[in-house]
Amino acid sequence: MTFPNFNPITSHTIHFFFEWLAILVGVQVYRVIKRRKGIAQITEGGSFYVILGFILCAAIGNKLLFVIECPQLWATQGWLMLVQGQSIVGGLLGGLLGVELAKKLIHQTQSTGDDFILPLIVGTIVGRIGCFLAGLHDGTFGNVTTLPWGIDFGDGVYRHPTQIYDMLAVSFIGLLLWFNRAKLAPLSGLSFKIYLASYLLWRFIVDGFKPVPYEYAFGWSGIQWVCLLALCIYVPLLIKQSFQLKRVASQSSF
């Protein structure tokens, strides 16, 4: 498949449009989920602070991880690099920290993560459409490939369409969680932990099929290292809650 090679201005405009569309669609999906749970406005009560914490810290994490991913750009672009670069992984991890911080401040102990899963999936898919359409000027395409589904983004070179891989991956994770929702329901927040851990593992793998803008140890990218470190912290929490789910299931069977 051959893709038109847009000029940089057109590509960045397309990406910017889909980036904001992803946010708007994600928020609307979140509103529908909350409305079905009897919360008319997502700004009611503690939800406002949770959302605010997520948005602010996601924005910070989004940019911070891009700096880690491409530190070499700082010497030539300075603060300008923060305008044009972002990272979904950074946004997810930053948003997670923001939600937990907000919950601490308002003394909220109930897990809120499960309500974010579908908005994140939909938002990721919409955002990745923008990445795909932006082509060579976005930097999310994969390495050269001879596979039949490789994409020529306009320069005559066939590459892994890693943007499409990402859309398929989050859809697959979402479907697995949906089909197992009854099993996971007894422990609120477990589904989100599984989603985040699965996505981090996926990104660690798939980013190995992308050009590495700046090599760290073992030739891995900054995103791969952040994913690995986050998994080392997050997986023990996931395992702990999984054992709790087994105990709940065994008790309910008596």
C-alpha positions in Angstrom: 0.0 0.0 0.0 1.3 3.5 -1.0 0.5 6.5 1.1 0.6 10.2 0.0 3.6 12.0 1.5 2.1 15.2 2.9 4.3 18.2 3.6 5.2 18.9 7.2 2.6 21.6 7.8 -0.3 19.4 6.5 0.9 16.4 8.5 1.2 18.3 11.7 -2.2 19.9 11.2 -3.8 16.5 10.6 -2.1 15.1 13.7 -3.1 18.1 15.8 -6.8 17.7 14.7 -6.9 14.0 15.6 -5.0 14.6 18.8 -7.7 16.9 20.1 -10.5 14.8 18.6 -9.2 11.8 20.6 -9.4 13.9 23.8 -12.9 15.1 23.0 -14.2 11.7 22.1 -12.5 10.1 25.1 -14.1 12.6 27.4 -17.6 12.0 25.9 -17.2 8.3 26.3 -16.2 8.8 30.0 -19.3 11.0 30.4 -21.6 8.3 29.0 -20.1 5.7 31.4 -20.6 8.0 34.4 -24.1 8.9 33.4 -25.0 5.2 33.2 -23.8 5.0 36.8 -26.1 7.8 37.9 -23.6 10.6 37.8 -25.1 13.3 35.6 -22.0 15.6 35.5 -18.5 14.3 35.5 -17.5 17.4 37.5 -19.7 16.3 40.4 -18.0 15.6 43.7 -14.6 14.1 43.7 -14.8 13.2 40.0 -13.8 16.8 39.1 -10.5 16.6 41.0 -9.8 13.1 39.7 -10.3 14.3 36.1 -8.3 17.4 36.7 -5.4 15.4 38.2 -5.5 13.1 35.2 -5.5 15.8 32.6 -2.7 18.0 34.2 -0.3 15.1 35.0 -1.0 13.4 31.7 0.0 16.6 29.9 3.2 16.7 31.9 4.0 13.0 31.5 3.2 13.3 27.8 5.9 15.9 27.2 8.4 14.6 29.8 8.7 11.1 28.2 9.1 12.7 24.8 12.1 14.5 26.2 13.5 11.2 27.5 12.8 9.6 24.1 14.5 12.3 22.1 17.0 14.2 24.3 19.2 15.0 21.4 16.5 17.5 20.1 17.0 19.7 23.1 20.3 21.0 21.9 18.8 22.3 18.6 15.2 23.0 19.4 15.1 23.7 23.2 11.6 24.3 24.5 10.2 24.2 21.0 10.5 20.4 21.1 7.8 20.3 23.8 5.3 21.8 21.3 5.7 19.2 18.6 6.4 16.0 20.6 4.2 13.8 22.8 4.0 10.2 24.1 0.9 8.1 24.8 2.9 6.1 27.4 4.0 9.2 29.1 0.4 10.5 29.2 -0.9 7.2 30.6 1.7 7.0 33.4 1.4 10.7 34.2 -2.4 10.5 34.2 -2.2 7.5 36.6 0.0 9.4 39.0 -2.3 12.5 38.7 -5.4 10.4 39.6 -3.7 8.8 42.6 -2.5 12.2 43.8 -5.9 13.7 43.5 -7.5 10.8 45.3 -5.0 11.2 48.1 -5.8 14.9 48.4 -9.6 14.4 48.6 -9.2 11.2 50.7 -11.0 9.0 48.1 -10.2 5.3 48.5 -12.5 3.9 45.8 -10.8 2.7 42.6 -11.7 4.8 39.6 -9.5 3.2 36.9 -12.0 0.8 35.3 -14.1 3.8 34.1 -11.1 5.0 32.1 -10.4 1.9 30.1 -12.9 2.4 27.2 -12.2 6.1 26.9 -8.5 5.4 26.7 -9.0 2.7 24.1 -11.3 4.9 21.9 -8.9 7.9 22.4 -5.9 5.8 21.4 -7.6 4.5 18.3 -8.6 8.0 17.2 -5.2 9.5 18.0 -3.4 6.7 16.1 -5.5 7.4 13.0 -4.0 10.9 13.1 -0.5 9.4 13.6 -1.0 7.1 10.6 -2.4 9.9 8.3 0.5 12.2 9.3 2.9 9.7 7.8 6.6 10.3 7.7 6.5 13.5 9.7 5.0 12.0 12.8 7.7 9.6 13.8 5.4 6.7 14.9 6.0 4.5 11.8 7.9 1.3 12.0 11.1 -0.1 10.6 11.5 -1.3 7.0 9.7 -4.5 6.3 9.1 -6.9 3.4 5.8 -8.2 4.8 2.8 -7.8 2.5 1.1 -5.4 4.7 4.0 -2.9 4.8 3.0 0.7 4.1 4.8 3.0 1.7 4.3 6.4 3.4 5.3 8.2 0.2 9.1 7.8 0.0 9.1 4.4 -1.7 10.1 2.5 1.4 7.7 -0.1 2.9 7.5 0.0 6.7 5.7 -1.6 9.6 2.4 0.3 10.1 2.9 0.4 13.9 0.2 2.9 14.3 -2.3 0.3 13.0 -0.6 -2.3 15.2 -1.3 -0.1 18.2 -5.0 0.3 17.3 -5.4 -3.5 17.0 -3.5 -4.1 20.2 -5.7 -1.8 22.4 -8.8 -3.3 20.7 -7.7 -6.8 21.5 -6.9 -6.0 25.1 -10.3 -4.3 25.5 -12.1 -7.3 24.1 -10.3 -9.7 26.4 -11.3 -7.5 29.4 -14.9 -7.3 28.1 -15.2 -11.1 27.8 -13.8 -11.5 31.3 -15.6 -8.6 32.9 -17.8 -10.9 35.1 -14.7 -12.6 36.6 -12.9 -9.3 37.2 -15.9 -7.4 38.5 -15.5 -8.4 42.2 -12.3 -6.3 42.5 -12.7 -2.8 41.3 -9.6 -1.4 39.6 -8.2 -4.8 38.6 -9.3 -4.5 35.0 -7.5 -1.1 34.6 -4.3 -2.6 36.1 -4.5 -5.4 33.6 -5.1 -3.0 30.7 -2.2 -0.7 31.7 0.3 -3.6 32.3 -0.7 -5.2 29.0 -0.3 -1.9 27.1 3.1 -1.2 28.7 4.3 -4.7 27.7 2.9 -4.3 24.2 4.7 -1.0 23.8 7.9 -2.4 25.0 7.6 -5.1 22.3 6.3 -3.0 19.4 8.7 -0.2 19.9 11.4 -2.7 19.0 10.0 -2.5 15.5 10.4 1.2 15.3 13.5 3.4 14.6 15.2 4.3 17.9 15.7 8.1 18.0 18.2 7.9 20.8 19.7 4.7 22.1 20.0 3.9 25.8 21.4 0.7 27.3 21.0 -2.4 25.1 20.0 -0.2 22.2 16.5 0.3 23.7 14.6 3.6 23.4 13.6 5.8 26.3 10.0 4.6 26.0 11.0 0.9 26.2 13.0 1.6 29.3 10.2 3.6 30.9 7.8 0.8 30.1 10.1 -1.8 31.6 10.6 0.2 34.8 6.9 0.9 35.1 6.1 -2.8 34.7 8.6 -3.7 37.4 6.6 -1.4 39.8 3.1 -2.2 38.5 3.1 -5.9 38.0 3.6 -6.8 41.7 0.5 -4.7 42.4 -1.3 -6.6 39.7 -0.2 -10.0 41.0 -1.3 -9.0 44.6 -4.7 -8.0 43.5 -5.1 -11.1 41.3 -4.5 -13.2 44.4 -7.2 -11.2 46.2 -9.6 -12.0 43.4 -8.9 -15.7 43.8 -9.6 -15.4 47.5 -12.9 -13.6 46.8 -13.9 -16.2 44.3 -13.1 -19.1 46.6 -15.0 -17.6 49.4 -18.1 -16.9 47.3 -18.1 -20.5 46.1 -18.9 -21.8 49.6 
